[in-house]
Amino acid sequence: MTPKSTGEIRRSQVITTYGPGALIDLPRDSAVVAGIDGWGSSLERLDEPRVQQALARMTGVQSPELRVPPTPDPADFWSTSPRGIDAYRFPEWFVVQEAPNWAKPASSDRPRSRRLVHRRALEKGRFDGRPVVATRFVMACRDGHVADFPWKEFAHRGPTSCLGQLWLDETGATGELANLRVRCECGRSRSMTDANDLEAKALGFCSGARPWLGPNAREDCDQPGRLLIRTATNAYFPLLVRALSIPEKGTAIDQAVGDVWSFLMAVENLTDLTSFKKLPGVADALAGFDDEDVLAAIRRRNGAATDERSVKDVEIEAMLAVPEGFGDDVPVNPDFHARKLRRRDGSRRFGEFIETVVQVHRLREVLALAGFTRLEGPMPDIDGEYRDDVERAEISIDPRWFPAVENRGEGVLIHFSADAIGEWLARPGVLRRIRDLEIGHAEWAKSSPKLPPPFPGGAYVMLHTLSHLLLQSIADRCGYPAASIRERVYVDDESRRYGVLLYTSSPDAEGTLGGLVQQARQIEAHIERALRTAALCSNDPVCAQHTPASSIEGRWLHGAACHGCALVAETSCEMRNDYLDRALVVPTLGVSDAAFFSNQV
């Protein structure tokens, strides 16, 4: 896969949309993006201890490294074999669009038929000159494996030695499964609707195929095979570990190691350290420190010594510890530079709800790809981390490092009053509403094949909903599109810290234009506008009266929330647009006694 054949993509897309294991369509073929084993050994390294520690907890890999995805050399653009990220051809089955049959309109009495052929037939030149496209149906399982759809076995309802030509008959013009039938020239046929029958296990069991790791990469799997459309949104869910870079206060030795980290990041033992100390500047920086202590500091920075606090705990603690105002002599850290707004007594309408507003002028976000899933995306907990037992597909046969990218941007943190939230949570109406949300979560958990995360709590649902409402209001004024603004919701009942960070980050200059951070000075106006807009949805009363405890459409994780009011682009939401309820933020047509801002609309 190279820009010559696919067009240019950002490095961030290599670990998200087009990450290892993703199913993609190329101009003349279809493929699966290869794993990281073929990416080379000379990739640029990144340093972010909290991401590395989170990866170590999640994957069990000791001291994992972070490396930036490769980019082809512009000099190789016209080469017949440019360097870049590989992709394997997938799937192996195709349909042949034969004229005049393909041009005929399909109907119930005159189906439109297309040949199903294997790649071997194409390589022999049997269908040269005819339009051929890869089948849109493959077989996958919940563990991320993917393989060709078993066309012969499916049509014959089991293993067969029949060599008859397979056809895909289509009636109607919608392409629905009910209008598709797999037929063999021997006379056996079967409707594609049977492929969705999980009870009957119509596709048999998964073969454990991992084509992104090579044609023969398989592992044992006892999951039933499931029908998957290659281009569907549930074909690939990347598991991303992300964190904001917070400067380490540390000791003098940590500072010294950090000053020459570009040299020391590859040190694994005392022998390595002795060799690297021969480089110019390294010995001077480490003068006066014992080698054993230096090696311990290197291991801390590499993530071998873990911090038990979650990534979010470290972030909000650092943002709330910044000073107020600015000074001419204050140095600007390009990775993290933030200041609190000075609070003017008597000028804040929402003063009883908001403790602090922080302008984050500079931030650095590091994202790393830990693996991926198919069919269903795993849900992170409120700390933004995945459980240790989450089932994920590996992106390498023997992972020792993980692909990562860094983005830079800006943001606004709103720190809410713990006393106000505590008093709100004690109200009877709030307790009833939260109980309804808990029942919905329990119903959703029954359908989850894996152990789901616990209910995040009423405070999280309220702040998460408010974050979406504020995001939409701020996007209208800050100059960034709403889809480029992300959220991080901080809920720590133990330390009584509650906050919402709205930020934007990008690998280019778009992440630091200054328009978002300046909206901190108008945060009261944005809250007022968000509350006024949220009080009435265009889908009310249907939206306002929806309760997850009695959901008939399966929206177990939504209260009064829909695309007309609280849902935003999934690139912006940290919870995939789940756990939302306007009734916990403002009084709605359905519930008037559960709102945090009960008298502000």
TAPE-V587013 format. One record per backbone hydrogen bond with DSSP energy under -1.0 kcal/mol. NH is the residue of the N-H (numbers start at 1). CO is the residue of the C=O. If there is no record, write none. Layout:
BEGIN
nh = [NH	NH]
co = [CO	CO]
END
This chain:
BEGIN
nh = [5	6	7	18	19	21	22	24	26	31	32	33	34	35	36	39	46	52	53	54	55	56	57	58	59	60	65	67	68	76	77	79	85	88	90	94	95	96	97	98	102	107	112	114	116	117	119	121	122	123	124	125	126	128	130	133	135	138	139	140	141	144	146	147	151	154	155	156	158	167	168	169	170	171	179	180	181	182	183	184	185	187	190	192	194	195	196	197	198	202	204	206	210	213	214	217	218	219	225	226	228	230	232	235	237	239	241	243	245	255	256	257	258	259	261	263	264	265	267	273	274	275	276	277	278	279	282	285	286	289	294	295	296	297	298	299	300	301	302	304	314	315	316	317	318	319	320	325	330	337	339	340	341	347	351	353	354	355	356	358	359	360	361	361	362	363	364	365	366	367	368	369	370	372	373	375	376	381	384	390	393	402	404	405	407	408	409	410	411	412	413	414	415	416	417	421	422	423	424	425	427	431	432	433	434	435	436	437	438	439	440	441	442	443	444	445	446	447	461	462	463	464	465	466	467	468	469	470	471	472	473	474	475	477	478	484	485	486	487	488	490	492	497	499	500	501	502	503	504	506	511	512	518	519	520	521	522	523	526	527	528	529	530	531	532	533	534	535	540	543	545	546	550	551	556	558	559	561	565	567	572	573	578	579	580	582	584	585	586	588	596	597]
co = [2	2	3	13	16	33	19	31	29	24	88	22	86	212	395	36	66	48	49	50	51	52	53	54	55	56	400	402	44	73	74	76	1	32	30	117	133	115	131	96	98	110	170	168	166	94	92	118	118	119	120	122	121	125	127	95	93	228	147	226	145	141	209	139	149	150	151	152	153	183	114	181	112	179	176	177	169	190	167	188	165	184	182	180	191	192	193	194	196	197	201	223	217	210	211	214	216	208	204	140	138	136	229	232	373	371	368	366	364	251	252	253	254	255	258	260	260	261	264	269	270	271	272	273	275	276	279	281	282	286	290	291	292	293	294	295	296	297	298	299	310	311	312	313	314	315	316	340	327	362	359	323	357	344	348	350	350	415	415	413	339	411	337	359	337	409	335	407	243	405	241	403	239	393	237	234	374	385	381	387	372	65	67	367	365	506	363	504	360	502	358	500	356	498	353	417	418	419	420	421	424	427	428	429	430	431	432	433	434	435	436	437	438	439	440	441	442	444	457	458	459	460	461	462	463	464	465	466	467	468	469	470	471	474	474	481	482	503	572	501	499	497	492	490	414	488	412	486	410	408	508	509	514	516	517	518	519	520	522	523	524	525	526	527	528	529	530	531	537	539	541	543	547	548	554	555	580	559	562	562	569	569	575	557	557	560	581	582	582	591	584	585]
END
